């Protein structure tokens, strides 16, 4: 199958390799570009944090670039974020193995609001409302704005050609923002009718909802919000197409 990968370039390597190992052809179309902020916005009190909240590998990398601390306990939204933390030298890592809601539940179960604030390295527009969910449980969440995820202004000529010619069999989407960016760009390029030949592989129901403005051949939602489950959904799709 020809699979369109829409992840930021920094996050796409593992997925591209996994797809290639399964015999799929890959078109990489990063719809978000990660831009490091020249002047990171650290909230007051961030040095008192009892733990880090990591909702993406980009958040882990951004914190590591700006702060030498590796001894803070780090609570990661999923296994990919946890792996990024390990690669960066963090020693106390717990994965929620799910989504932002799962992370909030994990933190509520493991930590005490009285032990200090929680530091959340993030982009200017973080996904979900982790801060609100934990504030309701008495936690103070300090969001550090360390990078931006800038949406693409247009689809590349190669992706446009492949959509026009019906060469793309499936497209992967890992976040509602990426999915929304794809819908906007496809509609702007008058390519929406060509998505009827494409299966959308979505990390979560929220991602699928962001794609609902387009008609797809199929919309497949991963059983769990992680890459392994998304690849399993692709395997099932490929088996059905045989």
Secondary structure, 3 states (H helix, E strand, C coil): CEEEECCCHHHHHHHHHHHHHCCCEEEECCCEEEEEEEEEECCCCHHHCCEEEECCHHHHHHHHHHCCCCCCEEEECCHHHHHHHHHCCCCCEEECCCCHHHHHHHHHHHCCHHHCCEEEEEECCCCCCHHHHHHCCCCCEEEEEEEEEEECCCCCHHHHHHHHCCCCCEEEECCHHHHHHHHHHHHHCCCHHHHHHCEEEECCHHHHHHCCCCCCCEEEECCCCCHHHHHHHHHHHHHHHC
